[in-house]
Amino acid sequence: MESVIRGLAVYAFLLLVFRLAGKRTLSETTNFELVLLLIISETTQQAMVGYDQSMTNAFLLILTLVGCTVTLAWFKQRFPVWDRVLDDIPTIVVENGHMHKDRMARLHVDEGDILESAREFQAIESMDQIKYAIVERNGVITVIPKRSR
């Protein structure tokens, strides 16, 4: 039973940490972030397993974590407020070339991030060519260009 409680506690803690860290934390991982994620995974494993490294304990923890994920997915589907709490909603950060700096700051997105996404997917070079830039739920920035006249 201790393993289940440890697994649930670590799951809840990591969910909170990554939710507070923002959408962009895991959308496109840099080398630094990958190393950090590997260290977190090793620390998490030690926190959940403790001294019991048996196959039974491993299976129990896997079932606990998958069960948590399935349960949260069910809650998100059944109660829309949980969906917004856990995953947030898509957020418009640029409208008709105008940057919403407050939203950008909250999401840890800067002008360079938006323009990089605009160049990568739409061959857009400047903010005034952007109708909308939206930070999606998964942290990816979607850019909708203004129509040419």
C-alpha positions in Angstrom: 0.0 0.0 0.0 2.9 2.3 0.7 4.0 2.0 -3.0 0.5 3.1 -4.2 0.5 6.1 -1.9 4.1 7.0 -3.0 3.1 6.7 -6.7 0.0 8.8 -6.3 1.9 11.5 -4.3 4.7 11.7 -6.9 2.2 11.7 -9.8 0.2 14.5 -8.2 3.4 16.5 -7.4 4.8 16.2 -11.0 1.4 17.1 -12.5 1.4 20.2 -10.4 5.0 21.2 -11.1 4.6 20.8 -14.9 1.2 22.6 -14.8 2.8 25.5 -12.9 5.8 25.5 -15.2 3.6 26.3 -18.2 2.6 24.9 -21.5 5.9 25.6 -23.2 7.9 23.5 -20.8 7.7 20.3 -22.7 6.5 21.3 -26.1 10.0 21.4 -27.7 12.7 20.1 -25.5 16.2 21.5 -25.6 19.3 19.5 -24.5 19.2 21.1 -21.1 15.5 20.3 -20.6 16.1 16.7 -21.7 18.8 16.2 -19.1 16.6 17.8 -16.5 13.8 15.4 -17.5 16.1 12.4 -17.2 17.2 13.5 -13.7 13.6 14.1 -12.7 12.7 10.6 -13.9 15.5 9.0 -11.9 14.6 10.9 -8.8 11.0 10.1 -9.2 11.8 6.4 -9.6 13.7 6.4 -6.4 11.0 8.3 -4.6 8.3 5.8 -5.7 10.2 2.5 -5.3 12.1 3.2 -2.1 13.8 0.0 -1.1 11.4 -2.4 -2.7 12.7 -3.1 -6.2 10.6 -6.3 -6.7 8.7 -7.0 -9.9 5.4 -7.0 -7.9 6.1 -3.5 -6.7 7.0 -2.3 -10.2 3.8 -3.8 -11.6 1.8 -2.2 -8.8 3.3 1.2 -9.5 2.7 0.9 -13.2 -0.9 0.0 -12.6 -1.3 2.9 -10.2 0.2 5.5 -12.6 -1.8 4.2 -15.6 -4.9 4.1 -13.4 -4.3 7.8 -12.4 -3.9 8.8 -16.1 -7.1 6.9 -17.1 -9.0 8.4 -14.2 -7.9 11.9 -14.9 -8.8 11.5 -18.6 -12.3 10.3 -17.5 -12.6 13.4 -15.2 -11.5 15.7 -18.0 -14.1 14.2 -20.4 -16.9 14.2 -17.9 -16.2 17.5 -16.2 -14.9 20.3 -18.5 -13.6 22.3 -15.6 -11.0 19.6 -14.9 -9.8 19.8 -18.5 -9.1 23.5 -18.1 -7.5 23.0 -14.7 -5.2 20.2 -15.9 -4.4 21.2 -19.5 -5.5 24.9 -19.7 -7.0 26.2 -23.0 -5.5 27.5 -26.2 -4.4 31.1 -25.7 -4.2 33.8 -28.3 -1.0 35.7 -27.9 -1.0 37.8 -31.1 -4.0 39.3 -32.8 -3.7 41.2 -36.0 0.0 41.8 -35.4 -0.6 43.1 -31.8 1.2 41.1 -29.1 -0.7 40.5 -25.8 2.4 40.9 -23.6 0.5 39.9 -20.4 -0.5 36.6 -21.9 2.9 36.0 -23.4 4.6 36.6 -20.0 2.2 34.3 -18.2 2.9 31.5 -20.8 6.7 32.2 -20.9 6.6 33.0 -24.6 8.5 35.9 -26.2 8.4 37.5 -29.6 11.3 35.3 -30.8 9.3 32.1 -30.1 6.4 33.4 -32.1 8.4 34.5 -35.0 10.4 31.3 -35.0 7.1 29.3 -35.3 5.8 31.7 -37.9 9.0 31.3 -40.1 9.0 27.5 -39.6 5.4 26.8 -40.5 4.2 29.8 -42.6 7.3 31.5 -44.0 6.2 34.7 -42.1 8.9 37.2 -41.4 7.3 39.9 -39.2 4.5 40.3 -36.6 2.4 42.5 -38.9 1.9 39.5 -41.2 0.3 37.5 -38.4 -3.5 37.4 -37.9 -3.3 35.1 -34.9 -0.7 33.3 -32.9 -2.1 30.8 -30.5 -0.3 28.9 -27.8 -2.0 25.5 -28.0 -2.7 23.3 -25.0 0.4 21.2 -25.7 2.6 24.4 -25.9 3.0 24.5 -29.6 2.5 27.9 -31.2 0.1 27.9 -34.1 0.4 30.9 -36.5 -2.4 32.0 -38.8 -1.2 34.5 -41.4 -3.2 37.6 -42.5 -4.6 37.1 -46.0 -2.9 38.9 -48.9 -4.9 41.5 -50.7 
